[in-house]
């Protein structure tokens, strides 16, 4: 199993140094995300300051962009990183697409399927000199003149990973992508009973098998050596889960665990700004289904068993041990 670290820096200019530290700690990859900063720019700095780790957008919001600019940025990052870039794409939810990005929201599964196919058509026009003639329902790309053609990429085209939560989008990932990014709000049973069957349907449509895909699971870990430390780590994770569980699109996972009624309650509290109260709604059963808790040795062993479905694990860490090497210990134990 590969381990990935999320680039979390207050100053975007420090992204390169943060990626280098993750590489030195033994991580196999680093992830950027669409938050207060663009997800692509930190990876330019990370590519410059690292030699080994994979560099993934997890995720860049597809529907805030278009296939041509995603194809070009991804191609450039593949060049800069010398073949270490992974283009991770996701949809976001309708209010953000329409009200934050002022873009069109419609039929996200069909639109994402076409988005990925359009990117691949653009890459073929550069790498195989294929005439660009992509005509879809949502996107049309039919013009590529020499001045805008970067030519064949010596490192090949980067893999495309898709974030998918519901069965429909996970199926799209299996059909057109190289990897599936699993949202932190998941459990092993949800992945095994809902996610993997949907992924299998998509793979069957594309004529591929599971070996053709990589699964990257974003996983919350709660670290502590004492009961007091563990309680504090669990409270941090509980607050994060309550935020995720307030989102209507994520109710499918709560329904799987028989607690779907939590979602509208938490959504109401979030709109009222009652954030601290929300965390009390996440009980221990749900918290332990989603996250992994214990001292570093325990978490390492439990993580290896829990994420046996995954090829990659990106760690979301609540570390109250006071030991800066605790995460390295988790990875060492999980790797056996």
Phi and psi restraints in degrees (value plus and minus 20) as a CYANA .aco file:
   2 UNK   PHI    -108.8   -68.8
   2 UNK   PSI     127.4   167.4
   3 UNK   PHI    -135.0   -95.0
   3 UNK   PSI     118.1   158.1
   4 UNK   PHI    -143.3  -103.3
   4 UNK   PSI     125.1   165.1
   5 UNK   PHI    -131.4   -91.4
   5 UNK   PSI     126.1   166.1
   6 UNK   PHI    -110.6   -70.6
   6 UNK   PSI     113.2   153.2
   7 UNK   PHI     -95.4   -55.4
   7 UNK   PSI      87.9   127.9
   8 UNK   PHI    -142.6  -102.6
   8 UNK   PSI      79.3   119.3
   9 UNK   PHI    -153.4  -113.4
   9 UNK   PSI     119.8   159.8
  10 UNK   PHI     -87.7   -47.7
  10 UNK   PSI     -51.6   -11.6
  11 UNK   PHI    -132.7   -92.7
  11 UNK   PSI      95.7   135.7
  12 UNK   PHI     -78.4   -38.4
  12 UNK   PSI     -47.7    -7.7
  13 UNK   PHI     -85.2   -45.2
  13 UNK   PSI     -36.6     3.4
  14 UNK   PHI    -110.9   -70.9
  14 UNK   PSI     -15.3    24.7
  15 UNK   PHI     -81.1   -41.1
  15 UNK   PSI     -57.9   -17.9
  16 UNK   PHI     -83.9   -43.9
  16 UNK   PSI     -65.0   -25.0
  17 UNK   PHI     -84.7   -44.7
  17 UNK   PSI     -59.1   -19.1
  18 UNK   PHI     -84.4   -44.4
  18 UNK   PSI     -60.6   -20.6
  19 UNK   PHI     -84.8   -44.8
  19 UNK   PSI     -59.4   -19.4
  20 UNK   PHI     -83.6   -43.6
  20 UNK   PSI     -60.1   -20.1
  21 UNK   PHI     -82.8   -42.8
  21 UNK   PSI     -61.7   -21.7
  22 UNK   PHI     -82.3   -42.3
  22 UNK   PSI     -59.7   -19.7
  23 UNK   PHI     -83.3   -43.3
  23 UNK   PSI     -63.1   -23.1
  24 UNK   PHI     -86.6   -46.6
  24 UNK   PSI     -49.0    -9.0
  25 UNK   PHI     -95.9   -55.9
  25 UNK   PSI     -32.1     7.9
  26 UNK   PHI      85.1   125.1
  26 UNK   PSI     -14.5    25.5
  27 UNK   PHI     -87.1   -47.1
  27 UNK   PSI     132.1   172.1
  28 UNK   PHI    -115.5   -75.5
  28 UNK   PSI     -34.4     5.6
  29 UNK   PHI    -180.2  -140.2
  29 UNK   PSI     142.8   182.8
  30 UNK   PHI    -148.8  -108.8
  30 UNK   PSI     127.4   167.4
  31 UNK   PHI    -138.7   -98.7
  31 UNK   PSI     118.6   158.6
  32 UNK   PHI    -127.1   -87.1
  32 UNK   PSI     145.9   185.9
  33 UNK   PHI    -164.1  -124.1
  33 UNK   PSI     143.5   183.5
  34 UNK   PHI    -106.8   -66.8
  34 UNK   PSI      77.3   117.3
  35 UNK   PHI    -154.7  -114.7
  35 UNK   PSI    -142.2  -102.2
  36 UNK   PHI     -93.8   -53.8
  36 UNK   PSI     -30.4     9.6
  37 UNK   PHI    -150.3  -110.3
  37 UNK   PSI     138.5   178.5
  38 UNK   PHI     -80.1   -40.1
  38 UNK   PSI     120.8   160.8
  39 UNK   PHI     -97.0   -57.0
  39 UNK   PSI     -39.9     0.1
  40 UNK   PHI    -102.2   -62.2
  40 UNK   PSI     -58.3   -18.3
  41 UNK   PHI     -81.3   -41.3
  41 UNK   PSI     -61.6   -21.6
  42 UNK   PHI     -79.9   -39.9
  42 UNK   PSI     -49.6    -9.6
  43 UNK   PHI     -96.2   -56.2
  43 UNK   PSI     -41.1    -1.1
  44 UNK   PHI     -83.5   -43.5
  44 UNK   PSI     -65.1   -25.1
  45 UNK   PHI     -87.7   -47.7
  45 UNK   PSI     -60.0   -20.0
  46 UNK   PHI     -83.7   -43.7
  46 UNK   PSI     -58.9   -18.9
  47 UNK   PHI     -82.3   -42.3
  47 UNK   PSI     -57.8   -17.8
  48 UNK   PHI     -87.7   -47.7
  48 UNK   PSI     -55.8   -15.8
  49 UNK   PHI    -122.2   -82.2
  49 UNK   PSI     -14.6    25.4
  50 UNK   PHI    -148.7  -108.7
  50 UNK   PSI     147.0   187.0
  51 UNK   PHI    -146.3  -106.3
  51 UNK   PSI     -44.5    -4.5
  52 UNK   PHI    -140.5  -100.5
  52 UNK   PSI     -59.3   -19.3
  53 UNK   PHI     -89.7   -49.7
  53 UNK   PSI     127.4   167.4
  54 UNK   PHI     -90.8   -50.8
  54 UNK   PSI     131.9   171.9
  55 UNK   PHI    -144.9  -104.9
  55 UNK   PSI      95.5   135.5
  56 UNK   PHI    -147.1  -107.1
  56 UNK   PSI     115.4   155.4
  57 UNK   PHI    -104.2   -64.2
  57 UNK   PSI      98.5   138.5
  58 UNK   PHI    -156.5  -116.5
  58 UNK   PSI      49.8    89.8
  59 UNK   PHI    -155.5  -115.5
  59 UNK   PSI     146.9   186.9
  60 UNK   PHI    -114.7   -74.7
  60 UNK   PSI     117.7   157.7
  61 UNK   PHI    -100.4   -60.4
  61 UNK   PSI      92.0   132.0
  62 UNK   PHI     -82.0   -42.0
  62 UNK   PSI     -67.2   -27.2
  63 UNK   PHI     -96.0   -56.0
  63 UNK   PSI     -23.2    16.8
  64 UNK   PHI    -107.7   -67.7
  64 UNK   PSI     -24.9    15.1
  65 UNK   PHI    -150.9  -110.9
  65 UNK   PSI    -182.7  -142.7
  66 UNK   PHI    -158.3  -118.3
  66 UNK   PSI     143.4   183.4
  67 UNK   PHI     -78.3   -38.3
  67 UNK   PSI     -55.0   -15.0
  68 UNK   PHI     -87.2   -47.2
  68 UNK   PSI     -67.2   -27.2
  69 UNK   PHI     -91.6   -51.6
  69 UNK   PSI     -50.5   -10.5
  70 UNK   PHI     -86.9   -46.9
  70 UNK   PSI     -61.4   -21.4
  71 UNK   PHI     -81.6   -41.6
  71 UNK   PSI     -62.0   -22.0
  72 UNK   PHI     -90.7   -50.7
  72 UNK   PSI     -65.9   -25.9
  73 UNK   PHI     -83.3   -43.3
  73 UNK   PSI     -63.2   -23.2
  74 UNK   PHI     -83.0   -43.0
  74 UNK   PSI     -60.9   -20.9
  75 UNK   PHI     -82.7   -42.7
  75 UNK   PSI     -61.8   -21.8
  76 UNK   PHI     -84.9   -44.9
  76 UNK   PSI     -62.5   -22.5
  77 UNK   PHI     -88.0   -48.0
  77 UNK   PSI     -51.6   -11.6
  78 UNK   PHI     -84.1   -44.1
  78 UNK   PSI     -58.8   -18.8
  79 UNK   PHI     -87.7   -47.7
  79 UNK   PSI     -69.2   -29.2
  80 UNK   PHI     -81.9   -41.9
  80 UNK   PSI     -59.6   -19.6
  81 UNK   PHI    -106.6   -66.6
  81 UNK   PSI     -23.1    16.9
  82 UNK   PHI      39.1    79.1
  82 UNK   PSI      28.4    68.4
  83 UNK   PHI      70.3   110.3
  83 UNK   PSI       0.2    40.2
  84 UNK   PHI    -130.4   -90.4
  84 UNK   PSI     -11.9    28.1
  85 UNK   PHI    -111.5   -71.5
  85 UNK   PSI     123.0   163.0
  86 UNK   PHI    -146.4  -106.4
  86 UNK   PSI     104.2   144.2
  87 UNK   PHI    -106.4   -66.4
  87 UNK   PSI      83.0   123.0
  88 UNK   PHI    -117.7   -77.7
  88 UNK   PSI     103.7   143.7
  89 UNK   PHI    -140.5  -100.5
  89 UNK   PSI     129.9   169.9
  90 UNK   PHI    -167.0  -127.0
  90 UNK   PSI     151.1   191.1
  91 UNK   PHI    -113.3   -73.3
  91 UNK   PSI     -47.6    -7.6
  92 UNK   PHI      40.4    80.4
  92 UNK   PSI    -193.0  -153.0
  93 UNK   PHI    -130.7   -90.7
  93 UNK   PSI     142.5   182.5
  94 UNK   PHI     -73.4   -33.4
  94 UNK   PSI     -65.5   -25.5
  95 UNK   PHI     -78.8   -38.8
  95 UNK   PSI     -57.7   -17.7
  96 UNK   PHI     -89.8   -49.8
  96 UNK   PSI     -61.9   -21.9
  97 UNK   PHI     -84.7   -44.7
  97 UNK   PSI     -64.1   -24.1
  98 UNK   PHI    -101.8   -61.8
  98 UNK   PSI     -60.1   -20.1
  99 UNK   PHI    -120.3   -80.3
  99 UNK   PSI     -46.0    -6.0
 100 UNK   PHI    -114.2   -74.2
 100 UNK   PSI     -61.9   -21.9
 101 UNK   PHI    -121.9   -81.9
 101 UNK   PSI     -29.1    10.9
 102 UNK   PHI      34.1    74.1
 102 UNK   PSI      27.1    67.1
 103 UNK   PHI    -141.4  -101.4
 103 UNK   PSI     153.8   193.8
 104 UNK   PHI    -105.6   -65.6
 104 UNK   PSI     114.9   154.9
 105 UNK   PHI    -136.1   -96.1
 105 UNK   PSI     102.8   142.8
 106 UNK   PHI    -184.8  -144.8
 106 UNK   PSI     119.1   159.1
 107 UNK   PHI      18.1    58.1
 107 UNK   PSI      48.3    88.3
 108 UNK   PHI     -79.0   -39.0
 108 UNK   PSI     -55.9   -15.9
 109 UNK   PHI     -85.7   -45.7
 109 UNK   PSI     -68.3   -28.3
 110 UNK   PHI     -85.2   -45.2
 110 UNK   PSI     -60.0   -20.0
 111 UNK   PHI     -85.5   -45.5
 111 UNK   PSI     -61.9   -21.9
 112 UNK   PHI     -87.4   -47.4
 112 UNK   PSI     -60.2   -20.2
 113 UNK   PHI     -76.8   -36.8
 113 UNK   PSI     -65.5   -25.5
 114 UNK   PHI     -90.3   -50.3
 114 UNK   PSI     -56.2   -16.2
 115 UNK   PHI     -77.4   -37.4
 115 UNK   PSI     -67.4   -27.4
 116 UNK   PHI     -86.2   -46.2
 116 UNK   PSI     -63.1   -23.1
 117 UNK   PHI     -83.8   -43.8
 117 UNK   PSI     -54.2   -14.2
 118 UNK   PHI     -86.8   -46.8
 118 UNK   PSI     -62.6   -22.6
 119 UNK   PHI     -78.7   -38.7
 119 UNK   PSI     -64.6   -24.6
 120 UNK   PHI     -85.5   -45.5
 120 UNK   PSI     -55.6   -15.6
 121 UNK   PHI     -84.8   -44.8
 121 UNK   PSI     -60.6   -20.6
 122 UNK   PHI     -83.4   -43.4
 122 UNK   PSI     -65.3   -25.3
 123 UNK   PHI     -81.9   -41.9
 123 UNK   PSI     -58.4   -18.4
 124 UNK   PHI     -83.8   -43.8
 124 UNK   PSI     -53.8   -13.8
 125 UNK   PHI     -86.8   -46.8
 125 UNK   PSI     -47.6    -7.6
 126 UNK   PHI    -107.2   -67.2
 126 UNK   PSI     -60.9   -20.9
 127 UNK   PHI    -111.3   -71.3
 127 UNK   PSI     -53.9   -13.9
 128 UNK   PHI    -130.0   -90.0
 128 UNK   PSI     -15.0    25.0
 129 UNK   PHI      36.6    76.6
 129 UNK   PSI      12.2    52.2
 130 UNK   PHI     -98.1   -58.1
 130 UNK   PSI     119.2   159.2
 131 UNK   PHI     -81.4   -41.4
 131 UNK   PSI     111.1   151.1
 132 UNK   PHI     -98.5   -58.5
 132 UNK   PSI      91.4   131.4
 133 UNK   PHI    -168.0  -128.0
 133 UNK   PSI      41.2    81.2
 134 UNK   PHI    -115.4   -75.4
 134 UNK   PSI     100.9   140.9
 135 UNK   PHI    -150.0  -110.0
 135 UNK   PSI      83.7   123.7
 136 UNK   PHI    -135.9   -95.9
 136 UNK   PSI    -194.0  -154.0
 137 UNK   PHI     -95.7   -55.7
 137 UNK   PSI     -52.6   -12.6
 138 UNK   PHI    -130.7   -90.7
 138 UNK   PSI     -49.4    -9.4
 139 UNK   PHI    -152.8  -112.8
 139 UNK   PSI     120.6   160.6
 140 UNK   PHI    -151.8  -111.8
 140 UNK   PSI     106.9   146.9
 141 UNK   PHI    -154.5  -114.5
 141 UNK   PSI      86.9   126.9
 142 UNK   PHI    -152.4  -112.4
 142 UNK   PSI     -12.2    27.8
 143 UNK   PHI    -146.8  -106.8
 143 UNK   PSI     102.3   142.3
 144 UNK   PHI    -168.1  -128.1
 144 UNK   PSI      80.1   120.1
 145 UNK   PHI    -113.4   -73.4
 145 UNK   PSI     137.7   177.7
 146 UNK   PHI     -74.5   -34.5
 146 UNK   PSI     -55.1   -15.1
 147 UNK   PHI     -85.8   -45.8
 147 UNK   PSI     -42.9    -2.9
 148 UNK   PHI    -123.1   -83.1
 148 UNK   PSI     -17.4    22.6
 149 UNK   PHI    -118.0   -78.0
 149 UNK   PSI      95.0   135.0
 150 UNK   PHI     -96.2   -56.2
 150 UNK   PSI     -29.2    10.8
 151 UNK   PHI      63.4   103.4
 151 UNK   PSI    -198.6  -158.6
 152 UNK   PHI     -85.7   -45.7
 152 UNK   PSI     118.3   158.3
 153 UNK   PHI    -105.6   -65.6
 153 UNK   PSI     101.7   141.7
 154 UNK   PHI     -84.3   -44.3
 154 UNK   PSI     -36.1     3.9
 155 UNK   PHI    -122.2   -82.2
 155 UNK   PSI     -12.2    27.8
 156 UNK   PHI      59.3    99.3
 156 UNK   PSI    -199.3  -159.3
 157 UNK   PHI    -106.3   -66.3
 157 UNK   PSI     124.5   164.5
 158 UNK   PHI     -92.5   -52.5
 158 UNK   PSI     132.6   172.6
 159 UNK   PHI     -84.6   -44.6
 159 UNK   PSI     134.1   174.1
 160 UNK   PHI    -135.5   -95.5
 160 UNK   PSI     102.2   142.2
 161 UNK   PHI    -128.2   -88.2
 161 UNK   PSI     124.7   164.7
 162 UNK   PHI    -139.6   -99.6
 162 UNK   PSI     115.8   155.8
 163 UNK   PHI    -102.7   -62.7
 163 UNK   PSI     110.1   150.1
 164 UNK   PHI    -160.3  -120.3
 164 UNK   PSI     115.6   155.6
 165 UNK   PHI    -128.9   -88.9
 165 UNK   PSI     -75.8   -35.8
 166 UNK   PHI    -100.5   -60.5
 166 UNK   PSI     145.7   185.7
 167 UNK   PHI     -79.2   -39.2
 167 UNK   PSI     -55.1   -15.1
 168 UNK   PHI     -83.9   -43.9
 168 UNK   PSI     -65.8   -25.8
 169 UNK   PHI     -93.0   -53.0
 169 UNK   PSI     -53.7   -13.7
 170 UNK   PHI     -83.3   -43.3
 170 UNK   PSI     -58.6   -18.6
 171 UNK   PHI     -82.9   -42.9
 171 UNK   PSI     -60.1   -20.1
 172 UNK   PHI     -80.9   -40.9
 172 UNK   PSI     -61.8   -21.8
 173 UNK   PHI     -78.1   -38.1
 173 UNK   PSI     -64.7   -24.7
 174 UNK   PHI     -84.9   -44.9
 174 UNK   PSI     -48.4    -8.4
 175 UNK   PHI     -99.9   -59.9
 175 UNK   PSI     -61.5   -21.5
 176 UNK   PHI    -144.3  -104.3
 176 UNK   PSI     -29.5    10.5
 177 UNK   PHI    -126.4   -86.4
 177 UNK   PSI     153.5   193.5
 178 UNK   PHI    -121.1   -81.1
 178 UNK   PSI     -29.7    10.3
 179 UNK   PHI    -180.7  -140.7
 179 UNK   PSI     137.7   177.7
 180 UNK   PHI    -137.7   -97.7
 180 UNK   PSI     103.6   143.6
 181 UNK   PHI    -114.8   -74.8
 181 UNK   PSI     100.2   140.2
 182 UNK   PHI    -112.6   -72.6
 182 UNK   PSI     106.2   146.2
 183 UNK   PHI     -83.3   -43.3
 183 UNK   PSI     129.0   169.0
 184 UNK   PHI     -77.2   -37.2
 184 UNK   PSI     -49.1    -9.1
 185 UNK   PHI    -101.6   -61.6
 185 UNK   PSI      57.6    97.6
 186 UNK   PHI    -168.4  -128.4
 186 UNK   PSI     142.8   182.8
 187 UNK   PHI    -147.2  -107.2
 187 UNK   PSI     145.0   185.0
 188 UNK   PHI     -82.5   -42.5
 188 UNK   PSI     -60.4   -20.4
 189 UNK   PHI     -87.2   -47.2
 189 UNK   PSI     -55.7   -15.7
 190 UNK   PHI     -84.0   -44.0
 190 UNK   PSI     -64.1   -24.1
 191 UNK   PHI     -83.4   -43.4
 191 UNK   PSI     -66.3   -26.3
 192 UNK   PHI     -91.7   -51.7
 192 UNK   PSI     -55.2   -15.2
 193 UNK   PHI    -116.7   -76.7
 193 UNK   PSI     -43.1    -3.1
 194 UNK   PHI    -136.0   -96.0
 194 UNK   PSI     -70.9   -30.9
 195 UNK   PHI     -89.5   -49.5
 195 UNK   PSI     -71.6   -31.6
 196 UNK   PHI     -86.1   -46.1
 196 UNK   PSI     -59.1   -19.1
 197 UNK   PHI     -81.4   -41.4
 197 UNK   PSI     -59.7   -19.7
 198 UNK   PHI     -85.8   -45.8
 198 UNK   PSI     -61.2   -21.2
 199 UNK   PHI     -80.6   -40.6
 199 UNK   PSI     -61.0   -21.0
 200 UNK   PHI     -82.4   -42.4
 200 UNK   PSI     -56.5   -16.5
 201 UNK   PHI     -83.0   -43.0
 201 UNK   PSI     -63.2   -23.2
 202 UNK   PHI     -85.3   -45.3
 202 UNK   PSI     -62.5   -22.5
 203 UNK   PHI     -81.5   -41.5
 203 UNK   PSI     -59.7   -19.7
 204 UNK   PHI     -82.7   -42.7
 204 UNK   PSI     -59.8   -19.8
 205 UNK   PHI     -81.2   -41.2
 205 UNK   PSI     -55.1   -15.1
 206 UNK   PHI    -109.5   -69.5
 206 UNK   PSI     -22.5    17.5
 207 UNK   PHI      53.6    93.6
 207 UNK   PSI       6.9    46.9
 208 UNK   PHI    -138.2   -98.2
 208 UNK   PSI     150.3   190.3
 209 UNK   PHI    -138.3   -98.3
 209 UNK   PSI     159.9   199.9
 210 UNK   PHI     -77.5   -37.5
 210 UNK   PSI     -50.5   -10.5
 211 UNK   PHI     -84.2   -44.2
 211 UNK   PSI     -37.8     2.2
 212 UNK   PHI    -100.1   -60.1
 212 UNK   PSI     -30.4     9.6
 213 UNK   PHI    -136.3   -96.3
 213 UNK   PSI     130.6   170.6
 214 UNK   PHI    -132.7   -92.7
 214 UNK   PSI     121.6   161.6
 215 UNK   PHI    -132.3   -92.3
 215 UNK   PSI     105.0   145.0
 216 UNK   PHI    -132.7   -92.7
 216 UNK   PSI      93.3   133.3
 217 UNK   PHI    -124.0   -84.0
 217 UNK   PSI      96.0   136.0
 218 UNK   PHI     -99.0   -59.0
 218 UNK   PSI     100.1   140.1
 219 UNK   PHI    -150.4  -110.4
 219 UNK   PSI     111.6   151.6
 220 UNK   PHI    -103.6   -63.6
 220 UNK   PSI     109.4   149.4
 221 UNK   PHI    -142.1  -102.1
 221 UNK   PSI     122.6   162.6
 222 UNK   PHI    -140.9  -100.9
 222 UNK   PSI      93.3   133.3
 223 UNK   PHI    -131.5   -91.5
 223 UNK   PSI     114.0   154.0
 224 UNK   PHI    -185.9  -145.9
 224 UNK   PSI     131.7   171.7
 225 UNK   PHI    -122.5   -82.5
 225 UNK   PSI     -34.0     6.0
 226 UNK   PHI    -147.7  -107.7
 226 UNK   PSI     144.5   184.5
 227 UNK   PHI     -80.2   -40.2
 227 UNK   PSI     -58.8   -18.8
 228 UNK   PHI     -84.4   -44.4
 228 UNK   PSI     -63.9   -23.9
 229 UNK   PHI     -84.2   -44.2
 229 UNK   PSI     -62.7   -22.7
 230 UNK   PHI     -84.6   -44.6
 230 UNK   PSI     -59.3   -19.3
 231 UNK   PHI     -82.3   -42.3
 231 UNK   PSI     -60.3   -20.3
 232 UNK   PHI     -87.6   -47.6
 232 UNK   PSI     -62.4   -22.4
 233 UNK   PHI     -83.7   -43.7
 233 UNK   PSI     -60.3   -20.3
 234 UNK   PHI     -86.0   -46.0
 234 UNK   PSI     -56.3   -16.3
 235 UNK   PHI     -84.9   -44.9
 235 UNK   PSI     -59.4   -19.4
 236 UNK   PHI     -82.2   -42.2
 236 UNK   PSI     -65.4   -25.4
 237 UNK   PHI     -87.4   -47.4
 237 UNK   PSI     -57.0   -17.0
 238 UNK   PHI     -81.0   -41.0
 238 UNK   PSI     -60.5   -20.5
 239 UNK   PHI     -84.2   -44.2
 239 UNK   PSI     -60.6   -20.6
 240 UNK   PHI     -85.9   -45.9
 240 UNK   PSI     -62.2   -22.2
 241 UNK   PHI     -86.0   -46.0
 241 UNK   PSI     -56.0   -16.0
 242 UNK   PHI     -85.0   -45.0
 242 UNK   PSI     -54.5   -14.5
 243 UNK   PHI     -86.3   -46.3
 243 UNK   PSI     -68.1   -28.1
 244 UNK   PHI     -80.2   -40.2
 244 UNK   PSI     -64.5   -24.5
 245 UNK   PHI     -90.8   -50.8
 245 UNK   PSI     -30.1     9.9
 246 UNK   PHI     -99.8   -59.8
 246 UNK   PSI     -30.8     9.2
 247 UNK   PHI    -105.5   -65.5
 247 UNK   PSI     103.4   143.4
 248 UNK   PHI     -74.4   -34.4
 248 UNK   PSI     -57.5   -17.5
 249 UNK   PHI     -85.7   -45.7
 249 UNK   PSI     -38.4     1.6
 250 UNK   PHI    -117.9   -77.9
 250 UNK   PSI     -15.8    24.2
 251 UNK   PHI     -82.5   -42.5
 251 UNK   PSI     -46.9    -6.9
 252 UNK   PHI     -76.2   -36.2
 252 UNK   PSI     -55.4   -15.4
 253 UNK   PHI     -92.0   -52.0
 253 UNK   PSI     -58.7   -18.7
 254 UNK   PHI     -86.0   -46.0
 254 UNK   PSI     -60.2   -20.2
 255 UNK   PHI     -79.5   -39.5
 255 UNK   PSI     -58.2   -18.2
 256 UNK   PHI     -78.8   -38.8
 256 UNK   PSI     -53.3   -13.3
 257 UNK   PHI    -119.0   -79.0
 257 UNK   PSI      -8.2    31.8
 258 UNK   PHI      54.7    94.7
 258 UNK   PSI       0.6    40.6
 259 UNK   PHI    -150.9  -110.9
 259 UNK   PSI      16.6    56.6
 260 UNK   PHI     -82.4   -42.4
 260 UNK   PSI     -45.6    -5.6
 261 UNK   PHI     -86.1   -46.1
 261 UNK   PSI     -34.9     5.1
 262 UNK   PHI     -82.7   -42.7
 262 UNK   PSI     -55.4   -15.4
 263 UNK   PHI     -79.2   -39.2
 263 UNK   PSI     -72.0   -32.0
 264 UNK   PHI     -86.1   -46.1
 264 UNK   PSI     -52.3   -12.3
 265 UNK   PHI     -84.0   -44.0
 265 UNK   PSI     -66.6   -26.6
 266 UNK   PHI     -88.0   -48.0
 266 UNK   PSI     -56.2   -16.2
 267 UNK   PHI     -82.1   -42.1
 267 UNK   PSI     -61.5   -21.5
 268 UNK   PHI     -83.1   -43.1
 268 UNK   PSI     -65.1   -25.1
 269 UNK   PHI     -83.2   -43.2
 269 UNK   PSI     -58.5   -18.5
 270 UNK   PHI     -84.4   -44.4
 270 UNK   PSI     -59.2   -19.2
 271 UNK   PHI     -88.6   -48.6
 271 UNK   PSI     -42.7    -2.7
 272 UNK   PHI    -111.5   -71.5
 272 UNK   PSI     -20.1    19.9
 273 UNK   PHI      52.8    92.8
 273 UNK   PSI       2.0    42.0
 274 UNK   PHI    -115.1   -75.1
 274 UNK   PSI      41.8    81.8
 275 UNK   PHI     -86.4   -46.4
 275 UNK   PSI     -62.2   -22.2
 276 UNK   PHI     -86.4   -46.4
 276 UNK   PSI     -54.5   -14.5
 277 UNK   PHI     -88.7   -48.7
 277 UNK   PSI     -49.9    -9.9
 278 UNK   PHI     -80.9   -40.9
 278 UNK   PSI     -58.5   -18.5
 279 UNK   PHI     -83.8   -43.8
 279 UNK   PSI     -45.3    -5.3
 280 UNK   PHI     -88.1   -48.1
 280 UNK   PSI     -34.4     5.6
 281 UNK   PHI    -102.5   -62.5
 281 UNK   PSI     -33.1     6.9
 282 UNK   PHI    -111.1   -71.1
 282 UNK   PSI      85.9   125.9
 283 UNK   PHI    -101.7   -61.7
 283 UNK   PSI     152.1   192.1
 284 UNK   PHI     -84.4   -44.4
 284 UNK   PSI     -53.6   -13.6
 285 UNK   PHI     -83.2   -43.2
 285 UNK   PSI     -65.8   -25.8
 286 UNK   PHI     -88.8   -48.8
 286 UNK   PSI     -61.4   -21.4
 287 UNK   PHI     -79.3   -39.3
 287 UNK   PSI     -62.5   -22.5
 288 UNK   PHI     -99.8   -59.8
 288 UNK   PSI     -39.0     1.0
 289 UNK   PHI     -93.2   -53.2
 289 UNK   PSI     -53.1   -13.1
 290 UNK   PHI    -109.6   -69.6
 290 UNK   PSI     -64.7   -24.7
 291 UNK   PHI    -128.1   -88.1
 291 UNK   PSI     155.2   195.2
 292 UNK   PHI    -143.3  -103.3
 292 UNK   PSI     107.8   147.8
 293 UNK   PHI    -147.0  -107.0
 293 UNK   PSI     124.3   164.3
 294 UNK   PHI     129.5   169.5
 294 UNK   PSI    -189.6  -149.6
 295 UNK   PHI     -97.8   -57.8
 295 UNK   PSI     149.9   189.9
 296 UNK   PHI     -76.0   -36.0
 296 UNK   PSI     -60.0   -20.0
 297 UNK   PHI     -84.8   -44.8
 297 UNK   PSI     -64.6   -24.6
 298 UNK   PHI     -83.2   -43.2
 298 UNK   PSI     -64.9   -24.9
 299 UNK   PHI     -84.7   -44.7
 299 UNK   PSI     -59.7   -19.7
 300 UNK   PHI     -78.7   -38.7
 300 UNK   PSI     -65.6   -25.6
 301 UNK   PHI     -87.6   -47.6
 301 UNK   PSI     -65.0   -25.0
 302 UNK   PHI     -86.9   -46.9
 302 UNK   PSI     -56.3   -16.3
 303 UNK   PHI     -86.2   -46.2
 303 UNK   PSI     -61.5   -21.5
 304 UNK   PHI     -81.0   -41.0
 304 UNK   PSI     -57.4   -17.4
 305 UNK   PHI     -95.8   -55.8
 305 UNK   PSI     -65.5   -25.5
 306 UNK   PHI     -81.8   -41.8
 306 UNK   PSI     -63.9   -23.9
 307 UNK   PHI    -118.6   -78.6
 307 UNK   PSI      11.2    51.2
 308 UNK   PHI     -86.2   -46.2
 308 UNK   PSI     -36.0     4.0
 309 UNK   PHI     -97.9   -57.9
 309 UNK   PSI     -32.9     7.1
 310 UNK   PHI    -123.2   -83.2
 310 UNK   PSI     130.6   170.6
 311 UNK   PHI    -112.7   -72.7
 311 UNK   PSI     -46.2    -6.2
 312 UNK   PHI    -156.6  -116.6
 312 UNK   PSI     124.3   164.3
 313 UNK   PHI    -147.8  -107.8
 313 UNK   PSI     101.7   141.7
 314 UNK   PHI    -120.3   -80.3
 314 UNK   PSI     107.2   147.2
 315 UNK   PHI    -111.4   -71.4
 315 UNK   PSI     108.9   148.9
 316 UNK   PHI    -127.4   -87.4
 316 UNK   PSI      89.1   129.1
 317 UNK   PHI    -127.3   -87.3
 317 UNK   PSI     108.4   148.4
 318 UNK   PHI    -134.6   -94.6
 318 UNK   PSI      78.2   118.2
 319 UNK   PHI    -130.8   -90.8
 319 UNK   PSI      89.5   129.5
 320 UNK   PHI    -130.7   -90.7
 320 UNK   PSI      -5.6    34.4
 321 UNK   PHI     -93.6   -53.6
 321 UNK   PSI     -43.7    -3.7
 322 UNK   PHI      62.1   102.1
 322 UNK   PSI     -20.2    19.8
 323 UNK   PHI    -122.1   -82.1
 323 UNK   PSI      93.1   133.1
 324 UNK   PHI     -86.7   -46.7
 324 UNK   PSI     -35.8     4.2
 325 UNK   PHI    -115.2   -75.2
 325 UNK   PSI     -11.9    28.1
 326 UNK   PHI     -83.3   -43.3
 326 UNK   PSI     -59.0   -19.0
 327 UNK   PHI     -88.2   -48.2
 327 UNK   PSI     -57.9   -17.9
 328 UNK   PHI     -82.0   -42.0
 328 UNK   PSI     -57.1   -17.1
 329 UNK   PHI     -84.7   -44.7
 329 UNK   PSI     -59.2   -19.2
 330 UNK   PHI     -79.6   -39.6
 330 UNK   PSI     -69.2   -29.2
 331 UNK   PHI     -83.5   -43.5
 331 UNK   PSI     -60.8   -20.8
 332 UNK   PHI     -81.6   -41.6
 332 UNK   PSI     -65.0   -25.0
 333 UNK   PHI     -88.6   -48.6
 333 UNK   PSI     -62.4   -22.4
 334 UNK   PHI     -83.6   -43.6
 334 UNK   PSI     -52.8   -12.8
 335 UNK   PHI     -98.6   -58.6
 335 UNK   PSI     -28.4    11.6
